[in-house]
């Protein structure tokens, strides 16, 4: 996923959703916790083209 795709995705969110994403990403511990979840791991694999 390139930066343009990420920007398009982020810009498609409502202002409230954008604020929530920014708050989560600004908290390193919260971001790490989310990224370690099975759901996030499955999504990452799907986005990377793995099965």
MOPAC internal coordinates of N, CA, C and O (Angstrom, degrees):
PM7 1SCF
backbone

  N    0.0000 0     0.00 0     0.00 0    0    0    0
  C    1.4516 1     0.00 0     0.00 0    1    0    0
  C    1.5269 1   107.41 1     0.00 0    2    1    0
  O    1.2310 1   120.39 1   -56.28 1    3    2    1
  N    1.3120 1   116.86 1   123.72 1    3    2    1
  C    1.4522 1   119.54 1  -178.98 1    5    3    2
  C    1.5233 1   111.30 1   -90.46 1    6    5    3
  O    1.2310 1   121.23 1    -8.69 1    7    6    5
  N    1.3257 1   115.26 1   171.31 1    7    6    5
  C    1.4620 1   120.86 1  -176.48 1    9    7    6
  C    1.5202 1   112.10 1   -59.59 1   10    9    7
  O    1.2310 1   120.03 1   142.26 1   11   10    9
  N    1.3441 1   117.55 1   -37.74 1   11   10    9
  C    1.4632 1   120.38 1   179.25 1   13   11   10
  C    1.5196 1   111.36 1   -62.17 1   14   13   11
  O    1.2310 1   120.39 1   141.03 1   15   14   13
  N    1.3226 1   116.85 1   -38.97 1   15   14   13
  C    1.4602 1   120.63 1   178.29 1   17   15   14
  C    1.5235 1   110.77 1   -65.53 1   18   17   15
  O    1.2310 1   120.88 1   138.46 1   19   18   17
  N    1.3126 1   115.92 1   -41.54 1   19   18   17
  C    1.4649 1   120.69 1   178.96 1   21   19   18
  C    1.5236 1   109.88 1   -64.56 1   22   21   19
  O    1.2310 1   120.70 1   136.31 1   23   22   21
  N    1.3406 1   116.27 1   -43.69 1   23   22   21
  C    1.4629 1   120.42 1   179.14 1   25   23   22
  C    1.5294 1   110.90 1   -61.40 1   26   25   23
  O    1.2310 1   120.37 1   136.48 1   27   26   25
  N    1.3315 1   116.90 1   -43.52 1   27   26   25
  C    1.4697 1   120.66 1   179.35 1   29   27   26
  C    1.5228 1   110.38 1   -62.30 1   30   29   27
  O    1.2310 1   120.58 1   136.06 1   31   30   29
  N    1.3218 1   116.50 1   -43.94 1   31   30   29
  C    1.4586 1   120.91 1   179.13 1   33   31   30
  C    1.5204 1   110.50 1   -61.91 1   34   33   31
  O    1.2310 1   120.61 1   131.71 1   35   34   33
  N    1.3298 1   116.44 1   -48.29 1   35   34   33
  C    1.4644 1   120.96 1  -179.19 1   37   35   34
  C    1.5320 1   110.74 1   -61.09 1   38   37   35
  O    1.2310 1   120.42 1   137.29 1   39   38   37
  N    1.3313 1   116.79 1   -42.71 1   39   38   37
  C    1.4584 1   120.96 1  -178.05 1   41   39   38
  C    1.5309 1   112.79 1   -70.95 1   42   41   39
  O    1.2310 1   120.33 1   163.29 1   43   42   41
  N    1.3330 1   116.98 1   -16.71 1   43   42   41
  C    1.4645 1   119.97 1   177.73 1   45   43   42
  C    1.5285 1   111.95 1   -81.73 1   46   45   43
  O    1.2310 1   120.69 1   169.10 1   47   46   45
  N    1.3184 1   116.28 1   -10.90 1   47   46   45
  C    1.4635 1   120.88 1   178.42 1   49   47   46
  C    1.5264 1   110.47 1   -78.70 1   50   49   47
  O    1.2310 1   121.52 1   -24.71 1   51   50   49
  N    1.3175 1   114.69 1   155.29 1   51   50   49
  C    1.4618 1   118.60 1   175.00 1   53   51   50
  C    1.5294 1   108.20 1   -70.87 1   54   53   51
  O    1.2310 1   120.20 1   -20.03 1   55   54   53
  N    1.3383 1   117.23 1   159.97 1   55   54   53
  C    1.4789 1   119.05 1   177.64 1   57   55   54
  C    1.5307 1   112.32 1   -54.71 1   58   57   55
  O    1.2310 1   120.43 1   143.09 1   59   58   57
  N    1.3162 1   116.78 1   -36.91 1   59   58   57
  C    1.4733 1   120.13 1   179.39 1   61   59   58
  C    1.5306 1   110.50 1   -66.18 1   62   61   59
  O    1.2310 1   120.27 1   137.46 1   63   62   61
  N    1.3313 1   117.08 1   -42.54 1   63   62   61
  C    1.4624 1   120.73 1   178.44 1   65   63   62
  C    1.5219 1   110.70 1   -66.19 1   66   65   63
  O    1.2310 1   119.98 1   141.01 1   67   66   65
  N    1.3280 1   117.65 1   -38.99 1   67   66   65
  C    1.4665 1   121.17 1   177.61 1   69   67   66
  C    1.5266 1   109.95 1   -60.40 1   70   69   67
  O    1.2310 1   120.77 1   137.79 1   71   70   69
  N    1.3204 1   116.13 1   -42.21 1   71   70   69
  C    1.4682 1   120.60 1   179.74 1   73   71   70
  C    1.5298 1   110.42 1   -63.12 1   74   73   71
  O    1.2310 1   120.53 1   138.38 1   75   74   73
  N    1.3372 1   116.60 1   -41.62 1   75   74   73
  C    1.4619 1   120.55 1   179.44 1   77   75   74
  C    1.5296 1   110.76 1   -63.14 1   78   77   75
  O    1.2310 1   120.36 1   135.99 1   79   78   77
  N    1.3280 1   116.92 1   -44.01 1   79   78   77
  C    1.4638 1   120.87 1   179.40 1   81   79   78
  C    1.5241 1   109.84 1   -62.07 1   82   81   79
  O    1.2310 1   120.23 1   134.76 1   83   82   81
  N    1.3212 1   117.16 1   -45.24 1   83   82   81
  C    1.4693 1   120.67 1   179.59 1   85   83   82
  C    1.5244 1   111.38 1   -61.64 1   86   85   83
  O    1.2310 1   120.03 1   141.09 1   87   86   85
  N    1.3404 1   117.55 1   -38.91 1   87   86   85
  C    1.4644 1   120.57 1   179.59 1   89   87   86
  C    1.5225 1   110.60 1   -65.80 1   90   89   87
  O    1.2310 1   120.62 1   137.47 1   91   90   89
  N    1.3283 1   116.42 1   -42.53 1   91   90   89
  C    1.4690 1   120.31 1   179.81 1   93   91   90
  C    1.5221 1   110.53 1   -64.70 1   94   93   91
  O    1.2310 1   120.55 1   133.66 1   95   94   93
  N    1.3374 1   116.56 1   -46.34 1   95   94   93
  C    1.4597 1   120.04 1  -176.85 1   97   95   94
  C    1.5204 1   112.58 1   -69.48 1   98   97   95
  O    1.2310 1   119.91 1   156.71 1   99   98   97
  N    1.3260 1   117.78 1   -23.29 1   99   98   97
  C    1.4617 1   120.40 1   179.15 1  101   99   98
  C    1.5356 1   111.87 1   -77.62 1  102  101   99
  O    1.2310 1   120.47 1   164.15 1  103  102  101
  N    1.3369 1   116.70 1   -15.85 1  103  102  101
  C    1.4633 1   122.38 1   179.13 1  105  103  102
  C    1.5292 1   108.01 1  -102.41 1  106  105  103
  O    1.2310 1   120.51 1   -79.44 1  107  106  105
  N    1.3299 1   116.63 1   100.56 1  107  106  105
  C    1.4671 1   121.20 1  -174.65 1  109  107  106
  C    1.5274 1   112.38 1   -56.93 1  110  109  107
  O    1.2310 1   119.63 1   137.50 1  111  110  109
  N    1.3076 1   118.31 1   -42.50 1  111  110  109
  C    1.4669 1   120.82 1  -179.05 1  113  111  110
  C    1.5311 1   110.85 1   -64.34 1  114  113  111
  O    1.2310 1   120.44 1   138.61 1  115  114  113
  N    1.3260 1   116.76 1   -41.39 1  115  114  113
  C    1.4617 1   121.04 1   179.25 1  117  115  114
  C    1.5256 1   110.17 1   -65.50 1  118  117  115
  O    1.2310 1   120.38 1   137.98 1  119  118  117
  N    1.3302 1   116.88 1   -42.02 1  119  118  117
  C    1.4657 1   121.26 1   179.25 1  121  119  118
  C    1.5245 1   110.25 1   -62.14 1  122  121  119
  O    1.2310 1   120.16 1   133.91 1  123  122  121
  N    1.3246 1   117.31 1   -46.09 1  123  122  121
  C    1.4612 1   121.01 1   179.27 1  125  123  122
  C    1.5214 1   111.42 1   -61.75 1  126  125  123
  O    1.2310 1   120.41 1   138.69 1  127  126  125
  N    1.3306 1   116.83 1   -41.31 1  127  126  125
  C    1.4602 1   121.44 1   179.62 1  129  127  126
  C    1.5301 1   110.30 1   -61.62 1  130  129  127
  O    1.2310 1   120.62 1   135.61 1  131  130  129
  N    1.3184 1   116.43 1   -44.39 1  131  130  129
  C    1.4604 1   120.58 1   179.84 1  133  131  130
  C    1.5199 1   110.83 1   -65.17 1  134  133  131
  O    1.2310 1   120.40 1   134.70 1  135  134  133
  N    1.3378 1   116.84 1   -45.30 1  135  134  133
  C    1.4581 1   120.44 1  -177.58 1  137  135  134
  C    1.5254 1   112.77 1   -65.44 1  138  137  135
  O    1.2310 1   119.74 1   157.01 1  139  138  137
  N    1.3207 1   118.10 1   -22.99 1  139  138  137
  C    1.4580 1   121.32 1   179.70 1  141  139  138
  C    1.5341 1   112.61 1   -85.12 1  142  141  139
  O    1.2310 1   120.09 1   171.39 1  143  142  141
  N    1.3351 1   117.44 1    -8.61 1  143  142  141
  C    1.4641 1   119.95 1  -178.42 1  145  143  142
  C    1.5288 1   110.00 1   -68.29 1  146  145  143
  O    1.2310 1   120.40 1   -30.34 1  147  146  145
  N    1.3268 1   116.85 1   149.66 1  147  146  145
  C    1.4711 1   119.89 1   179.42 1  149  147  146
  C    1.5358 1   112.13 1   -58.37 1  150  149  147
  O    1.2310 1   120.27 1   144.14 1  151  150  149
  N    1.3231 1   117.08 1   -35.86 1  151  150  149
  C    1.4589 1   120.60 1  -179.61 1  153  151  150
  C    1.5277 1   111.04 1   -65.01 1  154  153  151
  O    1.2310 1   120.43 1   135.66 1  155  154  153
  N    1.3249 1   116.77 1   -44.34 1  155  154  153
  C    1.4635 1   120.62 1   179.06 1  157  155  154
  C    1.5194 1   110.39 1   -66.05 1  158  157  155
  O    1.2310 1   119.91 1   139.28 1  159  158  157
  N    1.3214 1   117.77 1   -40.72 1  159  158  157
  C    1.4591 1   121.31 1   179.45 1  161  159  158
  C    1.5339 1   110.48 1   -62.20 1  162  161  159
  O    1.2310 1   120.35 1   138.56 1  163  162  161
  N    1.3369 1   116.95 1   -41.44 1  163  162  161
  C    1.4616 1   120.76 1   179.00 1  165  163  162
  C    1.5292 1   110.54 1   -65.89 1  166  165  163
  O    1.2310 1   120.29 1   138.85 1  167  166  165
  N    1.3224 1   117.06 1   -41.15 1  167  166  165
  C    1.4575 1   121.18 1   178.97 1  169  167  166
  C    1.5290 1   111.00 1   -64.89 1  170  169  167
  O    1.2310 1   120.67 1   137.35 1  171  170  169
  N    1.3153 1   116.33 1   -42.65 1  171  170  169
  C    1.4706 1   120.67 1   178.83 1  173  171  170
  C    1.5281 1   109.79 1   -60.80 1  174  173  171
  O    1.2310 1   120.38 1   134.91 1  175  174  173
  N    1.3247 1   116.89 1   -45.09 1  175  174  173
  C    1.4613 1   120.10 1   179.00 1  177  175  174
  C    1.5229 1   110.71 1   -61.63 1  178  177  175
  O    1.2310 1   120.45 1   138.09 1  179  178  177
  N    1.3218 1   116.75 1   -41.91 1  179  178  177
  C    1.4665 1   120.62 1   179.57 1  181  179  178
  C    1.5239 1   110.64 1   -63.56 1  182  181  179
  O    1.2310 1   120.31 1   136.12 1  183  182  181
  N    1.3308 1   117.02 1   -43.88 1  183  182  181
  C    1.4607 1   121.21 1   179.83 1  185  183  182
  C    1.5262 1   112.11 1   -65.96 1  186  185  183
  O    1.2310 1   120.83 1   148.75 1  187  186  185
  N    1.3223 1   116.01 1   -31.25 1  187  186  185
  C    1.4654 1   120.66 1  -179.01 1  189  187  186
  C    1.5393 1   111.02 1   -83.57 1  190  189  187
  O    1.2310 1   120.25 1   175.20 1  191  190  189
  N    1.3195 1   117.13 1    -4.80 1  191  190  189
  C    1.4661 1   120.78 1   177.46 1  193  191  190
  C    1.5107 1   114.14 1    88.38 1  194  193  191
  O    1.2310 1   120.14 1  -169.42 1  195  194  193
  N    1.3240 1   117.34 1    10.58 1  195  194  193
  C    1.4603 1   120.57 1   177.81 1  197  195  194
  C    1.5230 1   108.93 1   -86.91 1  198  197  195
  O    1.2310 1   121.23 1   -19.72 1  199  198  197
  N    1.3190 1   115.26 1   160.28 1  199  198  197
  C    1.4762 1   119.57 1   178.54 1  201  199  198
  C    1.4877 1   110.25 1  -115.91 1  202  201  199
  O    1.2310 1   120.10 1   180.00 1  203  202  201

